[in-house]
Amino acid sequence: MPFRSVISKFSMGAFALTAASVLTPTAQAAAPESNDPIKIALFDWTSVNLNAKILGGILEKLGYAVEYPTADYLSSLTTGLTNGDIDVGLEFWDTTAGEAMKASDATGQTERLGKLGPKAKEEWWFPAYMKEKCPSLPDWHALLDATCAASFSTAETAPKGRYLGGPVTWEGFDDERVAALKLPFTVIHAGTDAAMFAELDSAYQRKAPIMLWIYSPHWAPAKYKGEWVQFPEYTPECYSDPKWGVNPDAKYDCGKPHGEIWKYSWNGMKDKWPVAYKVAKAYTIDTDELNKMSGEIDLDGKTPEDVAAAWIAAHEADWKAWAQ
């Protein structure tokens, strides 16, 4: 029972103090230090929203009020987390949010809570059956060949290949990459994460041509047989210095960065909700477990709330220890 519910049953006299003194340490730790809701950001992909519902479900069991505002992935680092719209964001990827995280750190109004656990990888990906038409893949030089590029074309892009990028809010610099590496491809951005993977599934079942943005952790690399394109290895200079790399006149002539996935909070969280802050800092999740649960939502039709509740029940000892 939340501490505030216990207190409401007693008067403010000595009897209340005595009752409070016999509460268990866990119950005392669960007492909400503020009744204001903790706002955990939802973005536009499955795993981040699942993580939000897991953390939020834990905090609710500890007595906190929780809300789930939908936020913009990158701008939330310098707006939502600084202006009170959100208090916690659970998946900021080195692959796409590196510069935004630096800007967020520079505000002095946010705190990097640590690593979520899984390693981040995002890159151009193609099904294995496409190597029949473009055998030099996964080397990116294969995409310079007009015949290879045309094998990825559709009616709207022919004779250029078609690359299906993520929603524009993810950035990723794919348009710039195509220009810098002089790839005969047209970038088409998916409207949503779900639409992107629905198109992959449809193409894969028909063995139709497709080149798209695939990321990990995610269930797709396990479900579909394929490979990531091997672009020149990313370095920070690739994104900042045109002279770096194979094109001396352009930035982004390399692949996407890879690295960690980070958690962030508003920097006042540790003072306003210290126990919730401890839990958010301690919260981590296993890559395989996250992939499996994301598949349960996207492929099996389970709700994020139901999948989150199952994780919370199975890991009760862990999150209770985090709250100590």
Stockholm file with secondary structure:
# STOCKHOLM 1.0

chainA/1-324         MPFRSVISKFSMGAFALTAASVLTPTAQAAAPESNDPIKIALFDWTSVNLNAKILGGILEKLGYAVEYPTADYLSSLTTGLTNGDIDVGLEFWDTTAGEAMKASDATGQTERLGKLGPKAKEEWWFPAYMKEKCPSLPDWHALLDATCAASFSTAETAPKGRYLGGPVTWEGFDDERVAALKLPFTVIHAGTDAAMFAELDSAYQRKAPIMLWIYSPHWAPAKYKGEWVQFPEYTPECYSDPKWGVNPDAKYDCGKPHGEIWKYSWNGMKDKWPVAYKVAKAYTIDTDELNKMSGEIDLDGKTPEDVAAAWIAAHEADWKAWAQ
#=GR chainA/1-324 SS CCHHHHHTTSCSSHHHHHHHHTSCHHHHHTSCSCCSCEEBCBCSSHHHHHHHHHHHHHHHHTTCCEECCBCCTTGGGTTHHHHTSCSEEEEEEHHHHHHHHHHHHHHTSEEEEEEEEEEEEEEEEEEGGGGGTCTTTTBGGGGGSHHHHHTTCCTTTTTSEEEEECCGGGCCCHHHHHHHTTCSEEEEECSSHHHHHHHHHHHHHHTCCCCEEEEESSSHHHHSCEEECBCSCCCHHHHHCTTSSSCTTCSCCSCCCCEEEEEEEETTHHHHSHHHHHHHHHCCCCHHHHHHHHHHHHTTCCCHHHHHHHHHHHTHHHHHHHTC
#=GC SS_cons         CCHHHHHTTSCSSHHHHHHHHTSCHHHHHTSCSCCSCEEBCBCSSHHHHHHHHHHHHHHHHTTCCEECCBCCTTGGGTTHHHHTSCSEEEEEEHHHHHHHHHHHHHHTSEEEEEEEEEEEEEEEEEEGGGGGTCTTTTBGGGGGSHHHHHTTCCTTTTTSEEEEECCGGGCCCHHHHHHHTTCSEEEEECSSHHHHHHHHHHHHHHTCCCCEEEEESSSHHHHSCEEECBCSCCCHHHHHCTTSSSCTTCSCCSCCCCEEEEEEEETTHHHHSHHHHHHHHHCCCCHHHHHHHHHHHHTTCCCHHHHHHHHHHHTHHHHHHHTC
//
